[in-house]
Amino acid sequence: MPGLPKILVLIIIIVVIWQAFKIIGRVQKARIEEAQARAREAQAQARGQRQTARPQGAANRAAGARNTVSETLECRVCGAYVARGMGACGKPGCPFGA
């Protein structure tokens, strides 16, 4: 039969482990909340930048053109890839030249 000192040591060990898990849980919760707050702040800043930096009129169309995906074609002369409608690659005999 275990003696009283062994039971007390066992209880102390259990309490220490229990408290350690509580502390670890609080730290993890704080990190998660901080990460969520940073994500919300970044989203708010992104929304604010989108609203203030939105181009108007012709500038809006130009910005839309910059943000689209364009098909590229390989130049038979130099092997460079040129976006459709962007013009010549600069080499003589370029099929995309104007």
Disulfide bonds with the S-S distance in Angstrom:
none
